[in-house]
């Protein structure tokens, strides 16, 4: 009985130009750049960057949870105070510790995004809202939480 001849390993196919003659295309983005970052992820990064900046000066912020929610009133922040509706849509909120939770600062993504046109404006507004909420939590003026508050 003859032993079957093993199949030859497939050789790599030669690279061909695409049908438009432009050749092989390169990578879409460099390896160190994420291909797609959602707007929600980019916004959360802005909030956490502001938190990290303030945490260097205020170590007690390590015991505070920072949350990003789409809009006020839906989610772990619960219903809004009906008396506060006269002030307009809130951009952020402080939730005191209770029910097994630590103090929480909530930043609302959509109201902040609607009020800004560029990423730089958004970063400034996010930082101002975070500073205001931290100031409210600590019982201080925003200028004492971050001396550059309101100057940019």
DRENNU-198133 format. One record per residue: residue number from 1; residue in three letters; x, y, z of N, C-alpha, C, CB in turn. Coordinates in steps of 0.2 Angstrom, whole numbers, plus 5000, padded with zeros to 4 digits. Each point is the difference from the previous one (the first is absolute). Glycine has a CB too. Example, Ala and Ser with C-alpha at 12.3 -4.5 7.8 and 13.67 -1.06 7.14 Angstrom:
2
   seq   type    n.x    n.y    n.z   ca.x   ca.y   ca.z    c.x    c.y    c.z   cb.x   cb.y   cb.z
     1    Ala   5066   4972   5039   4996   5006   5000   5004   5006   5000   4991   4994   5006
     2    Ser   5007   5011   4990   5004   5006   5001   4996   5005   5003   5006   4997   4990
//
This chain:
152
   seq   type    n.x    n.y    n.z   ca.x   ca.y   ca.z    c.x    c.y    c.z   cb.x   cb.y   cb.z
     1    Unk   5004   4994   5000   4996   5006   5000   5004   5006   5000   4991   4994   5006
     2    Unk   5008   5010   4989   5004   5006   5000   4998   5006   5005   5002   4997   4987
     3    Unk   5002   5006   5016   4998   5005   5004   4999   5007   4996   5007   4995   5010
     4    Unk   4987   5008   4992   4998   5006   4997   5006   5005   5000   4987   4998   5002
     5    Unk   5013   5006   4993   5005   5006   5000   4997   5005   5004   5005   4997   4988
     6    Unk   4998   5006   5017   4998   5006   5003   4999   5006   4996   5005   4995   5011
     7    Unk   4990   5009   4990   4999   5005   4996   5005   5006   5001   4988   4998   5000
     8    Unk   5014   5005   4995   5005   5005   5001   4997   5006   5003   5006   4997   4990
     9    Unk   4998   5006   5015   4997   5006   5003   4999   5006   4996   5006   4996   5010
    10    Unk   4989   5007   4991   4998   5006   4995   5005   5005   5001   4988   4997   5001
    11    Unk   5014   5005   4993   5005   5006   5000   4996   5006   5001   5009   4994   4993
    12    Unk   4994   5011   5010   4997   5007   5001   4998   5002   4993   5006   5003   5011
    13    Unk   4988   5000   4988   4998   5003   4994   5004   5006   4999   4988   4995   5001
    14    Unk   5014   5006   4993   5003   5007   4998   4995   5006   5001   5008   4994   4992
    15    Unk   4995   5011   5011   4996   5006   5001   4998   5003   4993   5005   5002   5011
    16    Unk   4989   5000   4988   4998   5003   4994   4997   5007   5001   4997   4989   4995
    17    Unk   5004   5015   5000   4997   5006   5001   4992   5000   5000   5010   5005   4994
    18    Unk   4987   4999   5009   4993   5000   5000   4997   5002   4993   4999   5003   5012
    19    Unk   4995   4996   4986   4997   5001   4994   5001   5007   4997   4992   4991   5002
    20    Unk   5009   5014   5002   5001   5007   4998   5007   5002   4999   4990   5003   5006
    21    Unk   5015   4992   4995   5007   5001   4999   5004   5004   5005   4996   5000   4988
    22    Unk   5001   5001   5018   5003   5004   5005   5005   4996   5004   4990   5008   5000
    23    Unk   5009   4986   5000   5005   4996   5004   4997   4998   5007   5009   5005   4994
    24    Unk   4995   4992   5010   4997   4998   5006   5000   5006   5005   5005   4989   4999
    25    Unk   4989   5011   5005   4999   5006   5004   5004   4999   5007   4989   5002   4994
    26    Unk   5013   5003   5009   5003   5000   5006   4995   5000   5006   5010   5006   4995
    27    Unk   4992   4994   5011   4996   4999   5006   4996   5007   5000   5008   4992   5006
    28    Unk   4986   5007   4997   4996   5006   5001   5002   5005   5004   4991   4993   4998
    29    Unk   5012   5005   5008   5003   5004   5005   5006   4997   5003   4989   5004   5003
    30    Unk   5016   5000   5000   5006   4997   5003   4998   4995   5005   5006   5011   4997
    31    Unk   4998   4985   5005   4998   4995   5005   4999   5003   5007   5007   4992   4994
    32    Unk   4996   5013   5008   4998   5003   5007   4994   5004   5000   5012   5000   5001
    33    Unk   4985   5001   4994   4993   5004   5000   4994   4995   4999   5006   5010   4995
    34    Unk   4990   4991   5010   4994   4996   4999   4996   5001   4994   4999   4999   5013
    35    Unk   4998   4996   4984   4997   5001   4993   4993   5004   5002   5005   4990   4995
    36    Unk   4992   5008   5010   4993   5004   5001   4999   5001   5007   4995   4995   4990
    37    Unk   5004   5011   5012   4999   5002   5007   4993   5003   5000   5012   5001   5004
    38    Unk   4983   4996   4999   4994   5003   5000   4999   5007   5004   4995   4988   4999
    39    Unk   5000   5016   4999   5000   5006   5003   4999   5000   5008   4995   5004   4989
    40    Unk   5001   4990   5013   4999   4999   5007   5007   4999   5003   4988   4996   4998
    41    Unk   5016   5000   4999   5007   4998   5003   5004   5006   5000   4999   4988   4996
    42    Unk   5001   5016   4999   5004   5006   5000   4998   5005   5006   5002   4998   4987
    43    Unk   4991   5002   5014   4998   5005   5005   5002   4997   5007   4990   5003   4992
    44    Unk   5009   4991   5009   5002   4997   5006   5007   5001   5002   4991   4991   4998
    45    Unk   5013   5009   4996   5008   5001   5001   5001   5007   5003   5002   4992   4991
    46    Unk   4994   5013   5006   5000   5007   5002   4999   5001   5007   4997   5003   4989
    47    Unk   4997   4993   5014   4998   5001   5007   5006   4997   5004   4988   4999   4997
    48    Unk   5014   4995   5001   5005   4997   5004   5007   5004   5000   4994   4989   4998
    49    Unk   5008   5014   4997   5006   5004   5000   4999   5006   5005   5002   4997   4988
    50    Unk   4992   5006   5012   4999   5005   5005   5000   4998   5007   4993   5006   4991
    51    Unk   5004   4988   5010   5000   4997   5007   5008   4999   5002   4988   4995   4998
    52    Unk   5016   5002   4997   5006   4999   5002   5004   5006   5001   5000   4990   4993
    53    Unk   4999   5015   5003   5003   5007   5002   4999   5003   5006   4999   5002   4988
    54    Unk   4994   4997   5014   4998   5003   5007   5002   4995   5006   4991   5006   4994
    55    Unk   5010   4988   5004   5002   4995   5006   5007   5001   5002   4992   4992   4995
    56    Unk   5012   5011   5001   5007   5001   5002   5000   5005   5006   5004   4998   4988
    57    Unk   4991   5007   5012   5000   5005   5005   4995   4998   5005   5002   5009   4992
    58    Unk   4993   4987   5007   4995   4999   5005   5000   4992   5000   4993   5010   4998
    59    Unk   5011   4987   5007   5000   4993   5000   4994   4996   5002   5012   5002   5003
    60    Unk   4983   5002   5001   4994   4997   5002   4995   4998   4994   5001   5007   5010
    61    Unk   5001   4996   4984   4996   4998   4994   5001   4993   4998   5001   5011   4996
    62    Unk   5004   4985   5007   5001   4993   4998   4994   4996   5003   5013   5002   5000
    63    Unk   4984   5001   5005   4994   4996   5003   4993   5002   4997   5007   5000   5011
    64    Unk   4994   5004   4983   4994   5002   4997   4999   4996   4993   5001   5012   5006
    65    Unk   4993   4986   4993   4999   4997   4993   4998   5005   4995   4997   4989   5006
    66    Unk   5006   5011   4988   4998   5005   4995   4996   4996   4995   5010   5007   5002
    67    Unk   4984   4995   4996   4996   4996   4995   4998   5005   4994   4995   4993   5009
    68    Unk   5004   5004   4985   4998   5004   4995   4994   4996   4997   5011   5004   4997
    69    Unk   4983   5001   5003   4994   4997   4998   4998   5004   4994   4996   4997   5011
    70    Unk   4999   5001   4985   4998   5003   4993   4996   5006   5002   5000   4989   4994
    71    Unk   4995   5011   5010   4996   5005   5001   4998   5000   5008   4995   5000   4988
    72    Unk   5002   5005   5015   4998   5000   5007   4994   4996   5001   5006   5011   5001
    73    Unk   4993   4986   5004   4994   4997   5002   4999   4993   4998   4995   5011   5000
    74    Unk   5009   4986   4997   5000   4993   4997   5006   4996   5002   4992   5004   4991
    75    Unk   5007   4992   5014   5006   4996   5002   5001   5001   5008   5005   5002   4989
    76    Unk   5001   4997   5013   5002   4999   5007   4999   5007   5004   5008   4991   4997
    77    Unk   4991   5014   4999   5000   5007   5003   4993   5001   5003   5009   5004   4993
    78    Unk   4986   4992   5005   4993   5001   5002   4997   5006   4997   5003   4994   5010
    79    Unk   4990   5007   4992   4997   5006   4997   5003   5006   5003   4989   4993   5000
    80    Unk   5009   5012   4996   5003   5007   5002   4995   5004   5004   5006   5000   4989
    81    Unk   4997   5004   5015   4996   5005   5004   4995   5004   4996   5009   5000   5009
    82    Unk   4985   5000   4992   4995   5004   4996   5002   5008   5001   4991   4991   5000
    83    Unk   5011   5011   5006   5002   5007   5001   5006   5002   4996   4995   4999   5011
    84    Unk   5009   4996   4987   5006   5002   4996   4999   5001   4993   5007   4994   5008
    85    Unk   4987   5004   4989   4999   5001   4993   4999   5007   4998   4994   4989   5001
    86    Unk   5005   5016   5003   5000   5007   4998   5007   5002   4998   4991   5002   5008
    87    Unk   5014   4995   4994   5007   5001   4998   5002   4998   4994   5003   5000   5012
    88    Unk   4993   4996   4984   5002   4997   4994   5003   4993   5001   5002   5011   4995
    89    Unk   5000   4986   5000   5003   4993   5000   5007   5000   5003   4994   4997   4989
    90    Unk   5007   4999   5016   5006   5000   5004   5005   4996   4996   4994   5000   5010
    91    Unk   5013   5002   4991   5005   4997   4996   5004   4995   5005   5001   5011   4993
    92    Unk   4998   4990   5013   5003   4995   5005   4996   5000   5006   5011   5002   4995
    93    Unk   4991   4993   5010   4996   5000   5006   5004   4996   5005   4989   5000   4994
    94    Unk   5010   5002   5012   5004   4996   5006   4995   4996   5003   5008   5009   5002
    95    Unk   4993   4985   4999   4996   4995   5004   5004   4998   5006   4994   4996   4989
    96    Unk   5003   5005   5017   5003   4999   5006   5000   4992   5001   4996   5011   5005
    97    Unk   5009   4987   5000   5001   4993   5001   4993   4998   5004   5013   5001   5001
    98    Unk   4986   4992   4997   4994   4997   5003   4998   4994   4997   4996   5011   5004
    99    Unk   5000   4985   4999   4998   4993   4997   5006   4996   4997   4989   5006   4997
   100    Unk   5016   4994   5007   5006   4996   4998   5004   5003   4995   4994   4991   5003
   101    Unk   5005   5016   4995   5004   5003   4995   5004   5005   5003   4992   4998   4991
   102    Unk   5014   5004   5006   5004   5005   5002   4997   5007   4997   5011   4992   5001
   103    Unk   4992   5013   5001   4998   5007   4996   5001   4999   4993   5003   5007   5010
   104    Unk   4993   4996   4986   5000   4999   4993   4999   5007   4996   4996   4988   5001
   105    Unk   5008   5013   4994   4999   5006   4996   4998   4997   4993   5009   5007   5007
   106    Unk   4986   4996   4991   4997   4998   4993   5001   5006   4995   4992   4992   5006
   107    Unk   5010   5006   4989   5001   5005   4994   4995   4998   4994   5012   5003   5004
   108    Unk   4984   5001   4994   4995   4998   4995   5003   5002   4993   4991   5002   5008
   109    Unk   5010   4993   4988   5004   5000   4993   4996   5005   4995   5005   4989   5002
   110    Unk   4989   5009   4997   4996   5003   4994   4999   5008   5002   4994   4989   4997
   111    Unk   5004   5013   5009   5000   5007   5001   5006   5004   4999   4991   4998   5008
   112    Unk   5015   4999   4994   5006   5003   4999   5002   5000   4992   5004   4996   5012
   113    Unk   4995   4999   4985   5002   5000   4993   4996   5005   4996   5003   4988   5001
   114    Unk   4990   5013   5001   4996   5004   4996   5003   5007   5000   4990   4993   5002
   115    Unk   5013   5009   5004   5002   5007   5001   5007   5001   4998   4993   5000   5010
   116    Unk   5010   4996   4987   5007   5001   4997   5000   4998   4992   5005   4997   5012
   117    Unk   5000   5006   4985   5001   4999   4993   5006   4996   4998   4994   5011   4998
   118    Unk   5011   4989   5006   5006   4997   4999   5003   4996   5006   5003   5009   4992
   119    Unk   5002   4987   5006   5002   4995   5006   5004   5005   5005   5001   4990   4992
   120    Unk   5002   5015   5006   5003   5004   5005   4995   5004   5005   5009   5002   4992
   121    Unk   4985   5000   5004   4995   5003   5004   4997   4995   5005   4998   5008   4991
   122    Unk   5001   4986   5007   4997   4995   5004   5005   4998   5006   4994   4996   4989
   123    Unk   5012   5004   5009   5005   4998   5006   5000   5006   5005   5007   4994   4992
   124    Unk   4992   5012   5006   5000   5006   5005   4994   4999   5004   5007   5007   4992
   125    Unk   4987   4992   5005   4994   5000   5003   4999   4994   5005   4995   5006   4990
   126    Unk   5008   4988   5008   5000   4994   5004   5004   5002   5006   4999   4992   4990
   127    Unk   5007   5011   5009   5004   5001   5006   4996   5005   5005   5011   4998   4993
   128    Unk   4986   5008   5004   4996   5004   5004   4995   4997   5004   5003   5009   4992
   129    Unk   4993   4986   5005   4995   4997   5003   5002   4995   5006   4993   5001   4989
   130    Unk   5013   4996   5009   5003   4996   5005   5002   5004   5006   5004   4991   4991
   131    Unk   4999   5014   5008   5003   5005   5005   4994   5002   5005   5010   5004   4993
   132    Unk   4984   4998   5003   4994   5003   5004   4997   4994   5004   4998   5008   4991
   133    Unk   5002   4986   5007   4997   4995   5004   5005   4998   5006   4994   4996   4989
   134    Unk   5012   5004   5010   5005   4998   5005   5000   5006   5005   5007   4994   4992
   135    Unk   4992   5012   5006   4999   5006   5005   4994   4999   5004   5006   5007   4992
   136    Unk   4989   4991   5005   4993   4999   5003   5001   4994   5005   4994   5004   4991
   137    Unk   5009   4991   5007   5001   4994   5005   5005   5002   5006   4999   4992   4990
   138    Unk   5006   5012   5009   5005   5001   5005   4997   5007   5004   5010   4995   4993
   139    Unk   4985   5008   5004   4998   5006   5004   5005   5006   4999   4994   4993   5008
   140    Unk   5009   5008   4986   5005   5005   4999   4997   5004   4994   5010   4993   5005
   141    Unk   4994   5012   4994   4999   5004   4994   5003   4997   4994   4999   5011   5006
   142    Unk   4999   4989   4988   5003   4997   4994   5007   5002   4999   4989   4999   4995
   143    Unk   5012   5008   5007   5007   5003   4999   5005   4997   5004   4995   5010   4997
   144    Unk   5003   4988   5009   5005   4996   5005   5001   4993   4998   4996   5008   5009
   145    Unk   4999   4989   4988   5001   4993   4997   5006   5000   4995   4988   4997   5003
   146    Unk   5011   5008   4992   5004   5000   4994   5001   5008   4999   4997   4989   4995
   147    Unk   5009   5013   5007   5002   5008   4999   4999   5002   4993   5008   4999   5009
   148    Unk   4992   4997   4986   4999   5002   4993   4993   5000   4998   5011   4996   4997
   149    Unk   4984   5002   5007   4993   5000   4999   4998   5007   4997   4998   4991   5009
   150    Unk   4998   5009   4986   4997   5006   4997   5005   5004   4996   4992   5000   5009
   151    Unk   5015   4998   4991   5004   5005   4996   5002   4998   4993   5005   5002   5011
   152    Unk   4993   4992   4987   5001   4997   4993   4995   5002   4995   5006   4991   5006
//
